[in-house]
Amino acid sequence: MQSSVGSRHCASGRCASRRPGVARTSLRIRAEAVVIPDGYTAVSPRGDRLLVKVAEEETKTRGGILLPSSAVKKPTSGDVVELGDGRVGTETRPFVLKPGDTVLYSKFGFMYTDLKLSGQDYILIREEDVIGIMPRSGAQAEDIPDMKPMADRVLIKVEPTADMTVGGVVLPESAKERPLSGTVVAVGPGKYDAAAEGKRKAMVLKEGDRILYFKYAGDNMETPDGTKYVVLREDDVLCKA
């Protein structure tokens, strides 16, 4: 990645709309984000990437209960602002997402690039790395059951683990095994298949299937009532139960 704005490219996007009379400066790169210099008002993504405005941190629950700073989670959702041109190599891929969609993405930063533009937080991310589409802007944990998975991902409602052994011994939380089974709540549109004239591979799983999955796969989530979900790739499903 070039650190100069002279080429007008930054973080797999293109810096645009530089106001007249503003001198070109170098990008200031921080551990948290790539800071777009003052004077630039927009970034245009390229290829199969999209620009997402990051949601604000949740400082209180929807019921109005204030959260202590230690409980405030890093935002992992945001609204799609702009799409790239879809060009990957020699082909142009159609997007499933559109501007205005609220998306959920992984909390691990290596899947995207943080940007700071005009004091606002954004990310550049490939559509394939988006976990799913949330039902509305400002979505919270209680909206997880209504999420639409992306690509070849599936949304699984996890079956609770046993609280005691067969002999009646109550298990502490630390001794319970991580759940390995659940029920399919929703499936994605399928993985893009360049070899099949740009079509997507059909999903094998369907809503209502009970499955077993690899215990270290996917992104785990939980609703306010304690119901657990996991979003994982279809390939991480071991079998139908």
N, C-alpha and C positions, 0 to 999 in steps of 0.2 A: 504494500500500500504506500503510495506516495504521500509525503508529509507536507508537500507544498500545494497551494491552491492554484498555482500557475497553470496546471493541466486542467483545472476545474473539475477534478474527480476526487471523491472522498468516500472511503469506507464502502466500496462497491455501489456507491450512488453518485449523483452528479450535483455539485453545489450550483445553485442557480439564483437568479434575481438579485445580483449584487447591485446595490444602489450606486448611482453615478457619483464619481468623486471620491469613492472609498478605496484607499490603497490596498493592494494585495498583501496579505500577511500569511505567515505559516500557521498550519493547524496546531493547536495546543492539545497534546494527547495526554489524558490522565488515565489512571488505572480504572476509574469508573466509567468514563465515556470519552468519545471523541468530541471535542468542543468546536463547533462551527464558528468561525470568526464573526465578529460584529459586522454588520453590513449585508450579510447573506440572509435572505428571508425564507428560502425554500431549499429542499433537497429532493432530487428526483431519483428514485431507485432505478436500477438497471437489471436486465435479465429476468430471472424468476424471483427476484426479491420484491418486497413490499415495505413501505414506510408505515410504521405503526406509532401512534401517539400513546404513550404509556399512561395507564390509569393511575389516579392519585392513590397514595397509601390509604388503607382503610384504618381510620383512627377510632371508629366506633361501629358497633353492630347496627344492623338495620333497625333493631328495637330501641336504639338510642343509648346503649350502654357504652360508656367511654372505655377504650382499651389502654392499658399501660404501655409505655414506649417499648417495653420488652416483648409485648405481644403483637406489635404492629408488623405485619408481614410485608416483604418486598412485593411490589405489584408484579403479577404475572399475566396481566391481561391489558388490552388496549384496543383502540379503534384504528382500523385501516384508513390511512389518509390518501395514499397513492400507490398504484401498481407499477411495476417495471414494464419493459417492452416485451417480456416473455421470451426473448432470444437466448437460447442455450445451445452453444455450438453452432450447428448449421440449421437448426430447427427453431420454430417459434411455438412455444407451449401455451395453450389457453389457461387462464386462471379460473379457479373455482371461486375464490374470494373476490369481493368487490369493495370499493371505498364505502366506508360507513359500517362495515361488519366489525363486530367486537370479537377479538380472538384471544385464545389462551395459548401461552407458550411456556416452554420449560424454564424453570428457575435457574438452570445452569447456563451461565453467560457465554459459553463457547459456541452456542448455537445461533447467536445473533451478535450484532454490533450496537452498542449503546451510543446514542448521539445526544448532544445538548444543543438545541437550536432556539435562539431568542428566549432563553430561560426555561424552555419546556423540554421534557424528556421524551425521546423517541427511540425506536430501535429499527434497524434494517435486518430483515429476516427472510429466508427463503420460504416460499409457500409450503414446501414439503416439510419444513421443520415446525410449522404451526400445529399445535395439538388438536385444536378444535374451534368451532364457532359458538360463542355464547349467545343466549337469546336476546340480550339487550346491552346497551352501553352501561358501564358502571356495575357490571355483573359481580355477584358475590358468591360465596361458597354454597348458599342454598339454591343457586341456579345450576349447579353441576348436573343434576339429572336431566336437564333440558339441553345439554351441550350436544352439538353435532360434531363427531370426530372428523378429522381430515385424513386424506390419503387412505392408507391401508390400516388405519387405527380402529380400535373398537373400544367402546365405553362399557365397563363391566361393573355391576353392582356386586361387591364382595360379600361372600357368605361369612357370618361371624364365626370366630374360633370358639372351641369348647372352653368353658370356664372351669371344668373339673375333669379329672381322669375317670376311666371306667370304674375304678375302685372307689370313687367318691371324694378324692382328694382335691380341694380347691386349688387352682393354679394362680399364682401371682401373674401380673401383666407381663413381667419380664420372662416368664417361663412359657408363655403361649407361643406356639409356632405361627409364623406369618401365614395368612390365608392363601390358599392355592386354588380355590374354586370360586365361581361366581356365575352370574347370569348376564347375558348380553343385553344391554339397554339400547344401544344404537351402534351402527356401523358406518364407516366412512365410504366415500365414493369409489375407493380403490386406488391402487398405486398407478401413477402414470407409466405407460409402457411405450417407449419410443419406437420399439420394433413393431408395434401393432398399429401403425399409422396414427400415432398420437392418441390412441384410445386408452382407457384405464382397465386394469385387470379386474375382473369380476370378483367380488368378495365371496368367500365360501361360507362364512358365518352369517347368521341373521338374528334379528331381535328375538329374544326368548330362549336362545340356545344356552344350555348350562355347560360350562367349560372348566377345564383345568389349565392353569397357566404357570409359566416359569416364575418362581417366587421373587426373582430379582429384577423382573422386567417392568417397564412402564412407569407412569407418574401416578403416585397415590394422592388421593384427595378425600376430604371428609366434609359432610354437610354439618350445619349447626346442631342437628339432632343426633349426631354420632354415626350416621350411616356412611359406610366407607365405599369408595369407588376407586377404580384404577383404569387408566387409559393406556393401552399397549398396542403394539403392532400385531397384526393377525398371525405373523410367523412365530410370535412368542407364545401363542396358544398351543398347548401340548396335545389336547384332544377334547372332544365333546364328552361330557360326563353321561 
